[in-house]
Amino acid sequence: MKSRWYEYKPEALRLRKKGLSIKHIRDKLGVPLSTLSGWLKNVELTKTQKQALHKRWLNSLVKARTKAVLWHNEQKKLRLKNAENQAKRVLARLDVRSKDILDIALALLYLGEGSKKTEVTSIGNSDPLILKFFITVLRNNYDATDKNIKCELHLRADQDIVKVKKYWSKELNLPLENFTTVSKDKRTKGKPTYFYYNGVCVVKCNSIAIQRKLVYLSRVFCESVINARIAQLVRASD
């Protein structure tokens, strides 16, 4: 019994002898791969035809990978946009001018990033945004002034002290004279620094009382959230 595709066999053989791939022939004629494989198994391709097929296969692979990268990048953009929208909805429900909210935010930041073993309230970081937030809340909630705030810089061996001081002074809106201490890591000598890295800046406020309050507030807040959740689960199970 002849296959329903039998009438396409001569054309399939002709195309294969021209050096076309079986998948290309399938797309052109609409004949299943399983049928084509049986028809074409005895057709020998020349060395030149095989090389051409391999080259086309490599090109198609590159195109497929490029499309995959573009698709993944587009999906990532969508996920990032979704995260941004979710964050905006949360912020829309908050009063970011509230001192209580600012205190909680600063306390949680301090729990993770702040110094707990010194006689001052201080945070060190390489990200200006974190330090600007720290200074902003100190000024807003605790009436800190430039006189209360000092900075120290921790740099790599090849970094220009004057240049980095000017960078942090501008970023944090603090006078140059507030940057009182600079140290360099000798272990980095001979290892070039990335152009965008401006060292670690430690911002200090000369008040142990603020540190004590922030540490206590952060821990009590975390414990309260945990205990509230446990109580909710207990009530749900009763």
Sequence and secondary structure as in RCSB ss.txt:
>XXXX:A:sequence
MKSRWYEYKPEALRLRKKGLSIKHIRDKLGVPLSTLSGWLKNVELTKTQKQALHKRWLNSLVKARTKAVLWHNEQ
KKLRLKNAENQAKRVLARLDVRSKDILDIALALLYLGEGSKKTEVTSIGNSDPLILKFFITVLRNNYDATDKNIK
CELHLRADQDIVKVKKYWSKELNLPLENFTTVSKDKRTKGKPTYFYYNGVCVVKCNSIAIQRKLVYLSRVFCESV
INARIAQLVRASD
>XXXX:A:secstr
   TTGGGHHHHHHHHHTT  HHHHHHHH   HHHHHHHHTT    HHHHHHHHHHHHHHHHHHHHHHHHHHHHH
HHHHHHHHHHHHHHHHHTS TT HHHHHHHHHHHHHHHB SSSSSEEEEES HHHHHHHHHHHHHHH   GGGEE
EEEEEETT  HHHHHHHHHHHHT  GGGEEEEEEEGGGTTS   TT   EEEEEES HHHHHHHHHHHHHHHHHH
HHHHHHHHHHHH 
